Amino acid sequence: MAKPVVLIAEELSPATLDALGPDFEVRNCNGADRIELLAALSKGVDAVLIRSATKMDAEAISAAKGLKVIARAGVGLDNVNSSSYGCWCNGC
């Protein structure tokens, strides 16, 4: 069985990366580079981990084949368009 694919779109702490362990296929991209982000998402990902520079708007969410989770490190969700995907997260 294939490992779930996690796209890391910004620099995250080493502890966060270590927590993923060997059970995930980890891919990286520069989420602030729109073209690079959309290309990485279109390859198919199960989850994307972002901080404040990556914008997960309707276009990015639609481009993300197989996307199940958007995880935002830090405070706030102003860079995640929750109306694009039927938000069920705390605070939406």
C-alpha positions in Angstrom: 0.0 0.0 0.0 1.3 3.5 -0.9 2.2 5.9 1.9 0.0 9.0 2.3 1.7 12.0 0.6 2.3 15.1 2.7 3.3 18.3 1.0 5.4 20.6 3.1 4.9 24.0 1.5 7.0 26.1 3.9 9.8 25.7 6.4 8.6 23.8 9.5 10.3 22.9 12.7 12.5 19.7 12.7 10.2 18.3 15.4 7.2 18.6 13.1 9.1 16.8 10.3 10.3 14.1 12.8 6.7 13.6 13.9 5.7 12.5 10.4 8.2 9.6 10.6 8.6 6.9 8.0 4.8 6.4 7.5 4.4 9.3 5.0 5.9 10.2 1.7 7.1 13.8 2.3 7.4 16.2 -0.6 8.5 19.8 -0.4 7.8 23.0 -2.4 8.0 26.7 -2.0 4.4 27.6 -1.2 5.0 31.3 -1.7 5.8 30.5 -5.4 2.3 30.1 -6.8 3.4 28.2 -9.9 5.5 25.8 -7.9 2.7 25.3 -5.4 0.0 24.5 -8.0 2.4 22.1 -9.8 3.2 20.3 -6.6 -0.5 20.1 -5.6 -1.6 18.8 -9.0 0.7 15.7 -8.6 -1.6 14.5 -5.9 -1.3 14.9 -2.1 -3.2 13.7 0.9 -2.2 16.6 3.1 -0.5 20.0 2.8 1.3 21.6 5.7 1.6 25.4 5.5 2.4 28.5 7.5 1.5 32.1 6.7 3.1 32.6 3.2 1.2 29.8 1.4 -2.3 30.8 0.2 -4.7 27.8 0.0 -7.5 29.5 -2.0 -10.1 27.9 -4.2 -7.7 27.5 -7.1 -5.1 25.8 -4.9 -7.6 23.5 -3.2 -9.1 22.6 -6.6 -5.6 21.8 -8.0 -4.9 19.4 -5.1 -5.8 16.0 -6.3 -6.8 13.7 -3.4 -6.4 16.4 -0.8 -7.9 15.4 2.6 -6.1 17.7 5.1 -4.8 21.3 5.2 -2.8 21.9 8.3 -1.7 25.4 9.2 1.1 25.9 11.7 0.6 29.0 13.7 -2.3 31.1 14.5 -5.3 31.9 12.3 -6.7 30.7 9.0 -6.7 33.8 7.0 -4.7 32.2 4.3 -7.0 29.1 3.9 -10.2 29.7 2.0 -12.5 27.6 4.2 -15.6 28.3 2.1 -13.9 26.4 -0.8 -14.2 23.0 0.9 -17.0 22.7 3.5 -15.1 23.7 6.6 -15.3 21.5 9.6 -12.4 22.8 11.6 -12.5 24.4 15.0 -13.1 28.1 14.8 -14.3 28.3 11.2 
